[in-house]
Amino acid sequence: MGDLVYDVIVVGARCAGSPLAMLLSRQGHRVLVVDRASFPSDSVSTHYIHQAGLLKLKEWGLLDEIVGAGTPALRTMHYAYRGIELNGFAEPVDGVDAVYCPRRTVLDEILVNAARRAGAEVLEGFTLTDLVFDGDRVVGIRGREGDGPEREFRSTVVVGADGFHSTVAKRTGAELYNVRPAAGFIYYSYYTGLEDWGLHHKTGMNERWFGTWPTNDGLQMLATICTRRQLKEFRQDVEGRFQAVFDDVSPEMGVQLRDQGRRVEDFKPMRYPDNYYRRAYGPGWALVGDAGYHKDPYTGWGITDAFLHGQLLADRLHQGLAGERPMEEALAEYNKLRDEESGDVYDFTTTLGELTELPPFFRATMSAMSATQEWTDRMLGLIGGIVEGYEIYAPDALERLYDSAGVPQDQRIYDPAG
Ligand SMILES: Cc1cc2nc3c(=O)[nH]c(=O)nc-3n(C[C@H](O)[C@H](O)[C@H](O)COP(=O)(O)OP(=O)(O)OC[C@H]3O[C@@H](n4cnc5c(N)ncnc54)[C@H](O)[C@@H]3O)c2cc1C
């Protein structure tokens, strides 16, 4: 093993790959990160980062760069789900008193540069074509820059941070589990001319949703999500159907969009792949970000999870590389923690992403929370990953919630399955 060049090779240099490369390099490990893209580079993804993700950026010393790039600070959220409204903002944590929606051209470049500054070697425009195996152990990668000759790099561990079409996952045969069918599709674009709408996340009564987020360069990003059965009709008249979602979910905002909004870029569409987990490690390899775990973008948790799981994996790779514990044991723990810590968001996302009537427990509790500012803000904190589930859903908390909203005893639901 003495001829290994790198400790870790990371394939994919966006939200999952670059933070991982940065963290490992800061620990003194030799890291190569490759991506077929060249940065700044756009990606089909909207831009919402939850407070839990912003706290990671702050801890890593990168939040100021997001703010410095002119990304607007948002301090009010307007959530609505089939008639239940939550308007407010979570209690600030560790000085994070706003949320941000940086364009991926802005965010991903900041992340790649941070990895490079930390000492990682970054190879842009490099496409991975295959993994190098020694028996069943992954020992490196093969690929090429543009039309250049094939090159090979070796490492102790190869990490696939290469998104939901992950070549690393395919070549290692990482098995899928807890797969749930995708519910919808999205169209989004950028607008000028609108009043300062702020952040809206609104699901109407007809399996339609829209979101609005102010982002860089004075632009508002507007997005719609509908369930798959509406796709054929939507494709026949994208401009008209996009407008119709706003008209349907919030007629006043629909009027403003029609009268004042000016779209300045092409629509970006995406029909979602199914929701899934993949086994996150094996001999000489690991997966992070969408490569190993993907869910409906409805709750906007992909970027935040990529940060959280990038940190989880970096910590355990470090333990393995430093000889503090066997690598296999460290990576098994990463897999376990990733699944445990993301389980609630996965359930919440795949339930709400259906855009249909809420299960009775969620309807009862969300209605009760919408009755007072204190509980609204607590729920917004839960959505943002800075309030623990038990602070709302433990039996005594539920009792206080229902009391505060004056919910009659016979309408109180305590069992999520009830
Ligand atoms: C329409 C849509 C909207 C979304 N909106 C949000 C949102 O508002 N908030 C949020 O948190 N999440 C959102 N998400 C989810 C979020 O985009 C992803 O979870 C996140 O980008 C995952 O990051 P990643 O680094 O794992 O993968 P990716 O961002 O997919 O990056 C993978 C990288 O790997 C590279 N790569 C792939 N294959 C190869 C190869 N063979 N060789 C070299 N390089 C390769 C690619 O070029 C790419 O740069 C959205 C997703 C979609 C589809």
The ligand as an ORCA input file, in Angstrom:
! r2SCAN-3c Opt
* xyz 0 1
  C     -35.108     20.584     -8.902
  C     -34.381     20.459     -7.602
  C     -34.497     21.436     -6.638
  C     -33.795     21.327     -5.436
  N     -33.908     22.313     -4.514
  C     -33.216     22.227     -3.343
  C     -33.274     23.270     -2.378
  O     -33.930     24.310     -2.546
  N     -32.549     23.115     -1.224
  C     -31.820     21.981     -1.004
  O     -31.213     21.873      0.059
  N     -31.748     20.985     -1.895
  C     -32.416     21.092     -3.067
  N     -32.320     20.094     -3.987
  C     -31.452     18.934     -3.708
  C     -29.996     19.317     -3.940
  O     -29.841     19.886     -5.213
  C     -29.117     18.079     -3.826
  O     -29.479     17.347     -2.686
  C     -27.663     18.459     -3.737
  O     -27.249     19.150     -4.890
  C     -26.817     17.209     -3.572
  O     -25.462     17.576     -3.627
  P     -24.380     16.524     -4.099
  O     -23.080     17.220     -3.957
  O     -24.616     15.244     -3.408
  O     -24.694     16.210     -5.628
  P     -24.751     17.171     -6.898
  O     -25.071     18.572     -6.524
  O     -25.650     16.465     -7.861
  O     -23.252     17.163     -7.456
  C     -22.706     16.007     -8.018
  C     -21.460     16.410     -8.797
  O     -20.829     15.214     -9.256
  C     -20.336     15.432    -10.539
  N     -20.250     14.151    -11.243
  C     -21.240     13.255    -11.443
  N     -20.792     12.203    -12.129
  C     -19.482     12.450    -12.376
  C     -18.464     11.721    -13.086
  N     -18.712     10.528    -13.649
  N     -17.247     12.272    -13.170
  C     -16.973     13.477    -12.593
  N     -17.897     14.205    -11.927
  C     -19.134     13.691    -11.817
  C     -21.345     16.357    -11.210
  O     -20.744     17.092    -12.268
  C     -21.748     17.261    -10.033
  O     -21.008     18.457    -10.003
  C     -32.995     20.188     -5.194
  C     -32.886     19.195     -6.163
  C     -33.552     19.326     -7.361
  C     -33.406     18.246     -8.396
*
